[in-house]
Amino acid sequence: MLEKSKKTALKIAQILEDRKAIDVVVLDIHSLTIIADYFVIASGGSETQVRALYEEVEEKMRLEGIEPVHKDGHGGNRWIALDYGDVIVHIFHQDDRSFYNLERLWADGIPLSVDNT
């Protein structure tokens, strides 16, 4: 199951990279929490780009037959979270990402190279 989650996380990261997301990070958090195996964190430079990144991930994953279990924040376009069960995607406006700094909060997570796709 962990390998499937990793593959999903890296696929999402690649979708975000292809759509020109800023600073895409994949964190392996499976040994730290039961809420997810991986976080995918990315930024957009504007609310419009955040929305476009969210829509692209949701559309491409739907084409793969994968639907989010839950979505949050898609009305505000500053921080959108997509919960795919074992993978949680956080798409931030660049300013909000530095404020919330999830990478610091989850510093014990293991960063994966997005180039692993």
N, C-alpha and C positions, 0 to 999 in steps of 0.2 A: 504493500500500500504506500509506503514511504517513497518508493521509486516513482510510482504513478503521480504522487503529489509533486515531487521534484520536477518531473517532466511538464506538468501543468504550469507550475510556477515559472519555469524557464520559457515556456511557450508564451505566457502572458508577458513576461519581460521583453521577449523579442517583438511582440506586437507593439508594445510601448516604444521600444527603440525605433522600430520602423516608422512609427508615427511622430518621431522626433521629440519624445518625452525627454525631460532634463533629469540627469543623474538617476538612472534606473538602478535599483538595488534589490537583490533577492537575499533574504535572511532565512537561514535554517533555524527555526526555533522549536523544533519538535522535542528536544530534550529539556526545554525550559517551561513548557506550558501544555495544557491539553486543548487550548482554544484553536490551535492550528499547527500545521507542520512548517509552513512557510509564510512569510510576509513578502509581498512585492510592493516596493515603495517607489513612487515616481513623482515628478513635478511637471507642471505646465507654467508657462510664463504669463498666462492671462486666464481669466475665467473661461473664455471661449476655448482656449486650448485644453484646459482641464476637462471641460465638457466633451470635446472632440476625442480626447484620450479615453474617457469613460465609455463613450458610445462605440469606439473602435474595439475595445476589449470585449464589451458585451456582445457586439455583433459577431466578431470572429470566433468567440468561444461558443456562441449559439450555433454557428455553422459546424462546429465540432461536436454538437450535441450536448454541450455543457452549459447549464443555466446556473446563475447565482442563487444560493439559498436565501440570501438577503442582500439588500442594497441600502445604503444610507448616505444622505447628503447630496443626492443628485439634483435636488432643487436649488441648492445654493452655489454650486460650482466653485467652492473654495477648498473643500476636502470631501472627496467621494470615496466611499469604501464599498467594495464588492466582496461578498463572502462566498467563496466557492467550496465551503466545507473545510478542507485541509489547507486551503490557500486563501489568504485574505489580501486583497489588493487595496492599497491606499494611494489615491491620486490627489496630490495637494497643489494648491496654488503655491508658487515658489516662496512667497513671504510666509505663508502659514506653515509650510514644512519646516522652515528654520525655527519657527516659534515652538512647534510641538516636538520636534527633534526625536522622532521615533527611533532613529538609529542609536541615539544615546540611551533611551529608555530600554532598548533591547540590545545593548552593547555586548551581551554574552552570546547573542546569536552568531551563527557562522555565516559570513557573507559568501555567496556563490558568484562565480564569474558568469555574467550574462552570456558570454561567448560560448558557453557549454551547449547551446541549442543545436 
